[in-house]
Amino acid sequence: MATLSQWVAGSRPRTLPNSIVPVAVGTGVAIGYGHFVWWRALLALVVALLLQIGVNYANDYSDGIRGTDEVRVGPMRLVGSKVAPPKQVLAAALGCFLLAAVAGLVLAAVTSWWLVLIGAVAIAAAWFYTGGSRPYGYRALGELSVFVFFGLVSVVGTAYVQLESLPWAAWVAAVPVGLLSCSMLVVNNLRDIPTDAAAVKRTLAVVLGDGRTRLLYTGAFVAAYLCVVVVAVSRPWAMVTLLSALWAIAPSLRVLRGAKGPALIAVLGETGRLQIIFGALFTLGLAL
């Protein structure tokens, strides 16, 4: 029987900036347009967090029953390390998806029922990332999914439920957020290249190889900051976000200098910290 701390570890807390930052930035867009609705923003955050934790448990379950998590360098997996039965992990994933759906229904009821369709697609994408007979996460499509759902959908969706419109600023702001979310997955998969390749798990990192994946990681940072400059053409205060580049230096250098295995776990934490600082400053700049 897994302990509470093991369940928390299995939720992969270091990945949670992927769900927190997009909601914050989308809310910053709404504030900038003068229409902040706190309870809708809070519900959007609940949906994002539950989907993130749900997909983490779903991945744990799917990878665990396939045996692809039995030998790994990264944080503990509940099924792969045999501390929790697969059925319990599956139930936790489905429970998170259900609660996210309930919160999403409330937002749909007060805005647009189209959100139900978007939510259903998001849950399906979360499950089939590593679930089902042909998981797309094993076919080098993980980063694309992360960009779409933890960038475009999360930022634009959060802005929409407060503004009930789709302003251009939300779409543009979503791009750097999606890129930083992708960087989390890129460094995670960079660490797992040896075990993923042995398990015939064709992530984008496995397809690109070690060297190109390292360039992709740092390139995502560069592209994100270029997007901020574009946003700043009409929202000058967004330039404050460039201060967060100071926290991009250490993880970038570690990756470019060839950090491997456990050293990349530290990079994952640094990437999450960068996401939070970037998100806070970007939110402030958009709100002003």
C-alpha positions as CSV (number, residue, x, y, z in Angstrom):
1,M,0.0,0.0,0.0
2,A,1.5,3.3,-1.1
3,T,1.9,6.0,1.5
4,L,0.6,9.6,1.2
5,S,4.1,10.9,0.4
6,Q,4.4,8.3,-2.3
7,W,1.1,9.2,-3.9
8,V,2.3,12.9,-3.8
9,A,5.5,11.9,-5.5
10,G,3.6,9.9,-8.0
11,S,1.6,13.0,-9.0
12,R,5.0,14.5,-10.1
13,P,4.8,17.9,-8.4
14,R,7.7,19.3,-10.4
15,T,5.5,19.2,-13.5
16,L,2.7,21.2,-11.9
17,P,4.0,24.6,-13.2
18,N,2.7,23.3,-16.6
19,S,-0.8,23.8,-15.3
20,I,-0.4,26.7,-13.0
21,V,1.5,29.1,-15.3
22,P,-1.0,29.0,-18.3
23,V,-3.9,29.8,-16.0
24,A,-2.0,32.7,-14.5
25,V,-1.0,34.1,-17.9
26,G,-4.5,33.7,-19.2
27,T,-5.8,35.6,-16.2
28,G,-3.2,38.3,-16.8
29,V,-4.6,38.8,-20.3
30,A,-8.1,39.1,-18.7
31,I,-6.9,41.7,-16.2
32,G,-5.3,43.6,-19.0
33,Y,-8.6,43.8,-20.8
34,G,-10.3,44.9,-17.5
35,H,-12.4,41.9,-16.9
36,F,-11.0,39.7,-14.1
37,V,-13.4,37.1,-12.7
38,W,-11.7,35.5,-9.7
39,W,-13.9,32.5,-9.3
40,R,-13.8,31.5,-12.9
41,A,-10.0,31.8,-12.9
42,L,-9.9,29.6,-9.8
43,L,-12.1,27.0,-11.4
44,A,-9.9,27.1,-14.5
45,L,-6.9,26.4,-12.2
46,V,-8.7,23.5,-10.6
47,V,-9.4,22.0,-14.0
48,A,-5.8,22.4,-15.2
49,L,-4.3,21.0,-12.0
50,L,-6.6,18.0,-12.0
51,L,-6.0,17.2,-15.6
52,Q,-2.2,17.5,-15.0
53,I,-2.3,15.2,-12.0
54,G,-4.7,12.9,-13.8
55,V,-2.4,12.5,-16.9
56,N,0.6,11.9,-14.6
57,Y,-1.2,9.0,-12.9
58,A,-2.5,7.8,-16.2
59,N,1.0,7.7,-17.6
60,D,2.2,5.9,-14.5
61,Y,-0.5,3.3,-14.9
62,S,0.0,2.8,-18.7
63,D,3.8,2.8,-18.6
64,G,3.7,0.6,-15.5
65,I,1.6,-2.2,-17.0
66,R,3.7,-2.2,-20.2
67,G,6.8,-2.5,-18.1
68,T,8.5,0.6,-19.5
69,D,9.0,2.1,-16.1
70,E,10.7,-0.9,-14.4
71,V,14.2,0.5,-15.0
72,R,14.4,4.3,-14.8
73,V,16.5,7.1,-13.5
74,G,13.8,9.7,-12.7
75,P,11.4,10.1,-9.8
76,M,9.5,7.1,-8.5
77,R,6.6,5.6,-10.4
78,L,3.9,4.0,-8.4
79,V,3.1,1.0,-10.6
80,G,6.6,0.5,-12.0
81,S,8.1,0.4,-8.5
82,K,5.2,-1.8,-7.3
83,V,4.3,0.4,-4.3
84,A,0.7,0.7,-5.6
85,P,-1.5,-1.8,-7.5
86,P,-2.3,-0.7,-11.1
87,K,-6.0,-0.6,-10.4
88,Q,-5.5,2.0,-7.6
89,V,-3.4,4.2,-9.9
90,L,-5.9,3.9,-12.7
91,A,-8.7,4.8,-10.2
92,A,-6.8,7.9,-9.1
93,A,-6.3,9.0,-12.7
94,L,-10.0,8.5,-13.6
95,G,-11.0,10.3,-10.4
96,C,-8.9,13.3,-11.3
97,F,-10.4,13.4,-14.8
98,L,-13.9,13.1,-13.4
99,L,-13.4,16.0,-10.9
100,A,-11.9,18.1,-13.7
101,A,-14.9,17.4,-15.9
102,V,-17.3,18.5,-13.1
103,A,-15.4,21.8,-12.6
104,G,-15.3,22.3,-16.4
105,L,-19.0,21.8,-16.7
106,V,-19.6,24.7,-14.3
107,L,-17.5,26.9,-16.5
108,A,-19.3,25.7,-19.6
109,A,-22.6,26.4,-18.0
110,V,-21.8,30.0,-17.5
111,T,-19.9,30.7,-20.7
112,S,-20.2,28.2,-23.7
113,W,-21.1,24.6,-24.0
114,W,-18.4,24.3,-26.6
115,L,-16.1,24.0,-23.6
116,V,-17.5,20.5,-23.0
117,L,-16.2,19.3,-26.3
118,I,-12.8,20.9,-25.7
119,G,-12.7,19.3,-22.2
120,A,-13.6,15.9,-23.7
121,V,-10.8,16.2,-26.2
122,A,-8.3,17.2,-23.5
123,I,-9.2,14.2,-21.3
124,A,-8.9,11.9,-24.3
125,A,-5.5,13.4,-25.2
126,A,-4.4,12.9,-21.5
127,W,-5.4,9.2,-21.6
128,F,-4.1,8.3,-25.1
129,Y,-0.7,9.9,-24.5
130,T,0.5,6.6,-23.1
131,G,-2.8,4.7,-22.9
132,G,-4.6,2.5,-25.4
133,S,-3.1,0.2,-28.0
134,R,-1.4,3.0,-30.0
135,P,-0.3,5.8,-27.6
136,Y,0.8,8.9,-29.4
137,G,3.4,9.6,-26.8
138,Y,5.3,6.7,-28.1
139,R,5.2,8.2,-31.6
140,A,7.1,11.5,-31.0
141,L,3.9,13.6,-30.6
142,G,4.1,14.3,-26.9
143,E,5.6,17.8,-27.3
144,L,3.0,18.8,-29.8
145,S,0.2,17.8,-27.4
146,V,1.8,19.6,-24.6
147,F,2.1,22.8,-26.7
148,V,-1.5,22.6,-27.7
149,F,-3.1,21.8,-24.3
150,F,-0.7,23.4,-21.8
151,G,-0.2,26.4,-24.1
152,L,-2.9,27.3,-26.5
153,V,-5.9,25.6,-24.8
154,S,-5.0,26.6,-21.2
155,V,-4.1,30.2,-21.8
156,V,-6.7,31.0,-24.3
157,G,-9.3,29.0,-22.4
158,T,-8.6,30.8,-19.1
159,A,-8.9,34.2,-20.8
160,Y,-12.1,33.1,-22.6
161,V,-14.0,32.0,-19.5
162,Q,-13.4,35.5,-18.0
163,L,-13.7,37.7,-21.1
164,E,-16.1,35.5,-23.0
165,S,-14.2,36.5,-26.1
166,L,-10.9,35.3,-27.8
167,P,-8.6,38.3,-27.9
168,W,-5.4,38.2,-30.0
169,A,-3.3,38.8,-26.9
170,A,-4.3,35.5,-25.4
171,W,-3.3,33.6,-28.6
172,V,0.1,35.3,-28.8
173,A,0.8,34.9,-25.1
174,A,0.0,31.2,-25.2
175,V,2.9,30.5,-27.5
176,P,5.8,31.2,-25.1
177,V,3.9,29.4,-22.3
178,G,3.4,26.4,-24.5
179,L,7.1,26.4,-25.5
180,L,8.2,26.4,-21.8
181,S,5.8,23.6,-21.1
182,C,7.4,21.6,-23.9
183,S,10.8,22.3,-22.4
184,M,9.7,20.3,-19.3
185,L,8.8,17.3,-21.4
186,V,11.9,17.6,-23.6
187,V,14.3,17.5,-20.6
188,N,12.4,14.7,-19.0
189,N,12.6,12.6,-22.2
190,L,16.2,13.6,-22.7
191,R,17.0,11.9,-19.4
192,D,15.0,8.8,-20.4
193,I,16.5,8.3,-23.9
194,P,18.4,5.1,-23.0
195,T,15.5,3.4,-21.2
196,D,12.9,4.6,-23.6
197,A,14.9,3.4,-26.6
198,A,15.3,0.0,-25.0
199,A,11.6,-0.2,-24.3
200,V,10.8,0.8,-27.9
201,K,9.2,4.0,-26.7
202,R,9.8,6.5,-29.6
203,T,9.6,9.8,-27.9
204,L,10.7,12.9,-29.8
205,A,14.0,12.8,-27.9
206,V,14.6,9.2,-29.0
207,V,13.9,10.2,-32.6
208,L,16.1,13.3,-32.6
209,G,18.9,11.8,-30.6
210,D,20.8,13.2,-27.6
211,G,22.5,16.2,-29.3
212,R,19.5,17.5,-31.2
213,T,17.3,17.1,-28.2
214,R,19.7,19.3,-26.1
215,L,19.4,22.0,-28.9
216,L,15.7,21.7,-28.9
217,Y,15.5,22.3,-25.1
218,T,17.6,25.5,-25.3
219,G,15.9,26.6,-28.5
220,A,12.5,26.5,-26.8
221,F,13.8,29.1,-24.3
222,V,15.1,31.3,-27.0
223,A,11.9,31.1,-29.0
224,A,9.8,31.8,-25.9
225,Y,11.7,35.1,-25.2
226,L,11.5,36.2,-28.8
227,C,7.7,35.8,-28.5
228,V,7.7,38.0,-25.4
229,V,9.4,40.7,-27.4
230,V,6.7,40.4,-30.1
231,V,4.0,40.7,-27.4
232,A,5.7,43.8,-26.0
233,V,5.2,45.7,-29.2
234,S,1.6,46.4,-28.0
235,R,2.0,45.5,-24.3
236,P,5.4,47.2,-23.4
237,W,5.2,46.0,-19.8
238,A,5.6,42.4,-21.0
239,M,9.3,43.2,-21.4
240,V,9.6,42.7,-17.6
241,T,9.4,39.0,-18.4
242,L,12.9,39.1,-19.9
243,L,14.3,39.4,-16.3
244,S,13.4,35.7,-15.9
245,A,16.1,34.8,-18.5
246,L,18.6,34.9,-15.6
247,W,17.0,31.6,-14.3
248,A,17.3,30.1,-17.8
249,I,21.1,30.2,-17.9
250,A,21.9,27.5,-15.4
251,P,19.6,24.7,-16.8
252,S,20.6,25.7,-20.4
253,L,24.3,25.4,-19.6
254,R,23.8,22.0,-17.8
255,V,22.0,20.6,-20.8
256,L,24.4,22.0,-23.4
257,R,27.4,20.7,-21.4
258,G,26.0,17.2,-21.5
259,A,24.3,16.6,-18.1
260,K,22.9,13.1,-18.0
261,G,20.8,10.8,-15.7
262,P,20.3,12.2,-12.1
263,A,21.8,15.5,-13.1
264,L,18.9,16.1,-15.4
265,I,16.5,15.6,-12.5
266,A,17.9,18.8,-11.1
267,V,17.5,20.5,-14.5
268,L,13.8,19.5,-14.4
269,G,13.4,21.3,-11.1
270,E,15.2,24.4,-12.5
271,T,13.0,24.4,-15.5
272,G,9.9,24.3,-13.3
273,R,11.3,27.2,-11.3
274,L,12.0,29.2,-14.5
275,Q,8.4,28.5,-15.6
276,I,7.0,29.9,-12.4
277,I,9.2,33.1,-12.5
278,F,8.5,33.6,-16.2
279,G,4.8,33.1,-15.7
280,A,4.7,35.5,-12.7
281,L,6.5,38.3,-14.6
282,F,4.6,37.6,-17.8
283,T,1.3,37.7,-16.0
284,L,2.3,41.0,-14.4
285,G,3.3,42.5,-17.7
286,L,0.1,41.5,-19.4
287,A,-2.0,42.7,-16.6
288,L,-0.4,46.1,-16.6
